[in-house]
Amino acid sequence: MDMLLSMLGGKGLSGLLKTGTAILTIVLVVPALLKIFIVTVDEGWAAIRTRNGKPIIRNRPQRRASSRGGAVGEVVVLHPGSHGAFPLFFWYKLVDVRCRATDLPAREMTGAEGHQHRVHASFEWRPIPSGRDLRVFELDVMNVTERASNIVGAALRDVIRGFDGAELPHNDEINTRVIAASAEDVRRSCGVELVRVMVTGDALTDGYLLSTALRDTDRDAQAVAALHALN
């Protein structure tokens, strides 16, 4: 009993408090500080280091050569993994590089033989987290979906103009041709990667049905049925 009372006395209690504080600091405070100053970037995300909301452009060569390091003039990009953040983690701005889709407005397009198609299409895209592309995406592009839609829509029109017949080919062929025609322009103008272009709906327009019926010299039941289809 005397021993316990002596431990709870002045010097003993002070020693216990110091020991407990040291243990709590090591177990709780140090890991919490490390967590604050370390940013973990997931596989589905890329992060660029920013200051005042704008990307930091590398203005001097790296001290140590690295395969992930960019050249002078490149945007500082954080790849998946854990990175130290100094002084605070809010200096880092995350850029979502996952794929997203944008619908194109329904348009009437004419094929090689004068066939008209009402085409409903969409395209998938994602930001490119590197250098000039990311700089264009972050700073230069005001509305990336509208800008990219115009480029993809124009390329889709030119591609469809080369198809014969009343039916469009499979999506794989349209996708390959449109990407070949517009992917580089989309990347240069918008800083994004064009992943896929898909025609989600295709219907003959009333204008095409009417013009076919008027050109039909037989004026038979098929022409009459085409005219009735307009009503």
TALIN-V137574 format. One record per pair of residues at least 24 apart in sequence whose C-alpha atoms are under 8 Angstrom apart, sorted by the first residue. I is the first residue (numbers start at 1). J is the second residue. D is the distance in Angstrom with one decimal. If there is no record, write none. Layout:
BEGIN
[[I:J:D] [I:J:D]]
END
This chain:
BEGIN
[[36:88:7.2] [36:89:6.8] [37:84:5.8] [37:85:4.9] [37:86:6.3] [37:87:7.2] [37:88:6.1] [37:89:6.1] [38:82:6.5] [38:83:5.5] [38:84:4.4] [38:85:5.3] [38:89:7.2] [39:82:5.6] [39:83:5.1] [39:84:6.1] [39:85:6.2] [39:89:6.5] [40:80:7.3] [40:81:5.5] [40:82:4.1] [40:83:6.1] [41:78:7.5] [41:79:6.9] [41:80:4.7] [41:81:5.2] [41:82:6.2] [41:83:7.8] [42:80:5.3] [42:81:6.6] [43:80:5.3] [43:81:7.8] [44:96:7.6] [44:97:6.8] [44:98:6.3] [45:80:7.1] [45:94:7.3] [45:95:6.6] [45:96:5.3] [45:97:5.7] [45:98:7.1] [46:77:7.3] [46:78:6.1] [46:79:5.7] [46:80:6.6] [46:94:6.4] [46:95:5.8] [46:96:6.6] [46:97:6.5] [46:129:6.5] [47:77:5.9] [47:78:4.9] [47:79:6.9] [47:92:6.9] [47:93:6.1] [47:94:4.5] [47:95:5.5] [47:129:7.8] [48:75:7.2] [48:76:5.7] [48:77:4.4] [48:78:5.6] [48:92:6.5] [48:93:6.0] [48:94:6.5] [48:95:7.1] [48:129:7.9] [49:76:5.8] [49:77:6.4] [49:78:7.2] [49:91:6.7] [49:92:4.8] [49:93:6.2] [50:91:5.7] [50:92:5.4] [50:93:6.0] [51:91:5.9] [51:92:7.7] [52:91:7.9] [53:93:7.6] [54:139:7.8] [55:135:7.4] [55:138:8.0] [70:131:7.6] [73:131:7.7] [74:130:7.6] [74:131:4.5] [74:132:6.6] [75:130:6.7] [75:131:4.8] [75:132:7.3] [75:134:7.4] [75:135:7.0] [76:131:7.7] [77:129:7.0] [77:130:6.6] [95:129:7.8] [96:127:7.5] [97:126:5.5] [97:127:5.2] [97:128:6.9] [97:129:7.1] [98:126:6.0] [98:127:7.8] [99:124:6.5] [99:125:5.6] [99:126:4.8] [99:195:8.0] [100:124:5.5] [100:125:5.7] [100:126:6.3] [101:125:6.3] [102:145:6.9] [102:149:7.8] [104:149:6.4] [104:153:7.1] [108:205:7.5] [109:157:6.3] [109:160:7.1] [109:161:7.4] [110:160:7.0] [110:161:5.8] [111:160:5.6] [111:161:4.3] [111:162:6.2] [111:163:5.5] [111:164:6.2] [111:165:7.5] [111:166:7.9] [112:160:7.7] [112:161:5.1] [112:162:5.2] [112:163:5.5] [112:164:5.2] [112:165:7.7] [113:164:5.9] [113:165:6.7] [115:165:7.1] [115:166:5.8] [115:208:6.5] [116:166:8.0] [116:204:6.2] [116:205:6.4] [116:207:7.7] [116:208:5.6] [117:202:6.3] [117:203:5.8] [117:204:4.9] [117:205:6.1] [118:201:7.9] [118:202:5.6] [118:203:5.1] [118:204:5.9] [118:205:5.9] [119:199:6.8] [119:200:7.8] [119:201:5.9] [119:202:4.8] [119:203:6.8] [120:199:5.8] [120:200:5.4] [120:201:4.7] [120:202:6.3] [121:197:7.3] [121:198:5.5] [121:199:4.1] [121:200:5.1] [121:201:6.7] [122:197:6.0] [122:198:5.4] [122:199:6.5] [122:200:7.0] [123:152:7.9] [123:194:7.5] [123:195:7.4] [123:196:5.5] [123:197:4.3] [123:198:6.1] [124:194:6.3] [124:195:5.3] [124:196:5.1] [124:197:6.5] [125:192:6.5] [125:193:5.4] [125:194:4.6] [125:195:5.1] [125:196:7.2] [126:192:5.5] [126:193:5.4] [126:194:7.0] [126:195:7.4] [127:191:6.5] [127:192:4.3] [127:193:6.1] [128:191:6.6] [128:192:5.5] [128:193:6.2] [132:191:7.5] [133:187:6.9] [133:188:7.3] [133:190:7.6] [133:191:4.1] [133:192:6.8] [134:191:5.9] [134:192:7.8] [135:191:7.4] [136:189:7.5] [136:190:6.2] [136:191:5.1] [137:190:5.8] [137:191:4.7] [137:192:6.8] [140:190:7.9] [141:189:7.9] [141:190:6.0] [144:190:6.0] [147:190:7.1] [148:186:5.9] [148:190:6.7] [151:182:6.7] [151:185:7.5] [151:186:6.8] [152:178:7.2] [152:182:6.2] [152:186:7.8] [155:181:6.2] [155:182:6.1] [168:202:7.9] [171:197:8.0] [171:198:6.0] [171:199:6.4] [174:198:7.5] [206:230:6.2]]
END
